[in-house]
Structure formats: C-alpha cells, structure tokens
C-alpha cells in the first residue's frame, strides 16, 4: 500500500490519470463495449468510473498524509519552544 501512495504522490500522476481517463472513455473502447449490448456498456462505464474515483481518492489521501505530517511536526516544534 505504501508503494501505491508513493506513486500517487508524484507530480506526474495527475497527468497520467488524465490521459488514462482520456483513453478509457475514448470512442474505440466505448464502441467495443457497445457491440456487446447496452448492459455491457453500462457495466464498463460504471467499472471504469469507480476505478478512476478510487485512484483520485488514493492520490488525494497520499497528498493529505504528506501535508498533515509536515503540519504535525510544525505544531510539535511550536509546543516544545
């Protein structure tokens, strides 16, 4: 889990996530899902959407953890002084 948080904390992760969304919601992949019926395209969209939301959550959580770690140390130093 630390490795996923480490990758999500990188500055290029947001750019990677943008291009991943662009590819996953592009016409060729949607047409493949559509060829199998309306139910399959609905399942595909829900599955891809939930994976993207999970990746955004992990990215934000890793950034908040890094930011709060710095704030806790700053508060601790202020209390010691």
Secondary structure, DSSP 8 states (H G I E B T S, - for coil): -HHHHHHHTSTTHHHHHHHHHHHHTSHHHHHHHHHT-HHHHHHHHHHHHHHHHHHHHHHHHHHHHHHHHHHHHHHHHHHH-
